[in-house]
Amino acid sequence: MSPARPSASPTSPFRFFHVTVAAVRDVTPSMRRFTFIGDDLVHYADPGWDQRIKLVLPAPASGYEQLPDGEDWYGRLMKLPEEHRCPIRTYTTRSVRYDVPDSGGTAGTGTEVDVDMVVHDPLGPASRWIHGAELGTRAVLLGPNRQWDGEAGGVDFVPPQVTERYLLGGDETAAPAIARILEDLPASARGVAVVEMPGDADAPYLPTHPGIEVRVAGRNGRSHGELLVEGVRRAAEELCPVGVPQEVEEIDVDRELLWDVPRHAKGGDALKRTTLYAWLAGEAAAVRTMRRHLVSERGIDRRSVAFMGYWRQGRAEA
């Protein structure tokens, strides 16, 4: 039985896309790229930067047959028995190609979407899907709607209009977002990107940028986040002087979501200009440590720091 297909509505900023895996490629030992195709992807928007999307995984007992659609799809999904409830995971749009030529080279109207995922031990539904997906595997993406007239949301890289320096920091789960940001930043941008990857062989995953120094550290068995925190501290010292330390609320990353971006402007009006804009993402405890250092110790305006705890070490994947 085919899953219900949500209608492409200009009134919905995000919508479901029923897709098929068209290619699988290991970009590095730890990063696997899935290329998705589907008739509806012509309506898949690509604003760039760190665009968040959802991969909807098949329910254990019924695949996508009971996946709800419409306005209250999530509420109805949560009410389903667990065996019929589709797990949902968050990823980043790595790239989108419109008007893809067919196999004979003739100009076409197809669309391809690349999503890069971290390969690790298959302990939960997402990691099992990553290990088992192959050409022809069906999937569902929840992504931005190209027919929506306005910003769909899901982009957290929002620097002030005038930004002198950038500091990007993240682990492998943030690497696809950092890679896309590096590709989208103008050549005139200046700064440092610090990325902690599982091993040295994963370093080629990150693209180069003429004005951003990309520093990739292979963890190679060391504690997760150790090299990332060290690298961000060092980069911050190089990029900006010490300012006036600010208090930041302590967040229990085992109980609360660690997530804040400057456009929320909790520290006052959003900035129009900044000496340094920091974008930090990855394991929540490491992100909390980096945020505390930048704001509480180095005195960087909290409105210039975007921080996102993508996951928490020690918390099993549901």
Secondary structure, DSSP 4 states (H G I P E B T S, - for coil): -PPP-----TT-SEEEEEEEEEEEEEEETTEEEEEEE-GGGGGB----TT-EEEEEPPBTTTBTTT---STTHHHHHHTS-GGGPPPEEEEEEEEEEEEE--TTS----EEEEEEEEE-----SHHHHHHHH--TT-EEEEEEEBTTSSS--S-------SEEEEEEEEE-TTTHHHHHHHHHHS-TT--EEEEEEESSGGGGGGSPP-SSEEEEEEE-TTSPTTHHHHHHHHHHHHHH-------------TTTS--EE-GGG-TTSSPPSEEEEEEEEEEEHHHHHHHHHIIIIIS---GGGEEEEEEE-TTPPP-
